[in-house]
Amino acid sequence: MSGSRTSLLADRFSPFGTTIFTEMTQLAMAHGAVNLAQGFPDFDGPEFIKHAAARAIGVGSHGQNQYARMFGVPALNAAIAQGFASRTGLNVHPDSEVTVTSGCTEAICAAIMGIVNPGDEVILFEPYYDSYRASIAMAGGVARCVTLHAPSCADQVPPRCTPLGGEGQFWFDPHELAQAFSERTRAILVNTPHNPTGKVFTREELKLIGELCIRHDVLAITDEVYEHLTFDPDLPHVHLATLPGMRERTLTLSSLGKTFSLTGWKIGWAIGTPELSRCVRAAHQFMTFATATPLQWGAAEACVLGEPAREAIATLVADLSRGRAFLSGVLTACGFRVHAPAGAYFIMADWTNVRSGGKRLGDRFSDDIAFCRWLTQEVGVAAIPPSVFYEHPHHGRSMARFAFCKRMETLEKAADRLKKSFI
Ligand SMILES: Cc1ncc(COP(=O)(O)O)c(C=O)c1O
């Protein structure tokens, strides 16, 4: 192409570049590193769900292989509504209040595209899952970030800040949150359990968020993809939509991928009142229109949350708890300061006081990006530098994010390499 353009890329994407996941994965492959950067399991999902999808494909016979209904195959919508009701006590209509999307990523984008006008502000907690900023940019919206601070900064809690969060968890300043709301605010996006910090928002924190939404007439979008993956009985997952006055103004988003270790299926959904669902569908019908039909049939077996699904979740949570304890122990022994996650499957750990060759790594590397590149290339373990998930990157510079949703043998291999370099 000729002309005066310097780049073929539309301006709206110029701030985003290649995602850090792609970069770290390429680096991990080039150096044969154990990949604890990628946030997905290296094991497979439950057989009963795979069988259901295989039956729906109908190899050797007629299967469910044509376009699905735009907002989801009836069996899946019904299963999602039933599973949601069993967890929340909220009855949602499967056809008018549940929309099946291509993963939660599409649900996030469709929700934002469906409700945000150019110039509207959307409040996010930083660090954030990277698709939020890009989706807000696609809608022409403006992100307003409120910082989740590492627990080690707890002594910096300003006097006006009531600690509402869980013990030892990342925290935010309620005053900063209140200040982020204005007449331009259209929505707040809340991810709980939270990637990358592992924070599970407490009922008190969510109540505050709900009160602010009601006071300022703001909508809430919740990303609950890790809703089943929590490790601390004192910090259970709370659905924002269940709090007073919030059912009418919340779009609850989730997906199959994390709960059932089937991330490649990309089955997600949005739950909200018929009016909110119409907003999501307005975008969804032109983004993907519908999602892979046989995989929706497979997902329907899981999402109803019957006995086999509940067993599969319990086994996964038990395995993840072991991985979490093992990796936390190894990182701590190596000199990392581990921020124990209450949910999701990542550990954020401060690397600055780790020593290698007699030198403190905080004196050797200027930031988390340099540290994670070195860790991948020289130690042979890949992690994600979390500063890329912050509007104010200095908050993330001293940390690295390690995924523990891996087979024990993968974690052991990573442990051997870490111990060899740091103990
Ligand atoms: C917080 C969060 N939201 C959404 C997603 C994507 O979900 P899905 O694979 O269903 O699109 C991820 C995946 O890592 C995530 O961590």
The ligand as an ORCA input file, in Angstrom:
! r2SCAN-3c Opt
* xyz 0 1
  C     -10.179    -12.245     33.997
  C     -10.384    -12.958     32.710
  N     -11.467    -12.706     31.978
  C     -11.704    -13.325     30.814
  C     -10.821    -14.250     30.322
  C     -11.097    -14.905     29.011
  O     -12.113    -15.807     29.106
  P     -12.542    -16.669     27.835
  O     -11.434    -17.624     27.537
  O     -13.791    -17.325     28.255
  O     -12.729    -15.702     26.708
  C      -9.659    -14.552     31.039
  C      -8.670    -15.503     30.509
  O      -7.540    -15.554     30.903
  C      -9.444    -13.903     32.270
  O      -8.356    -14.165     33.010
*
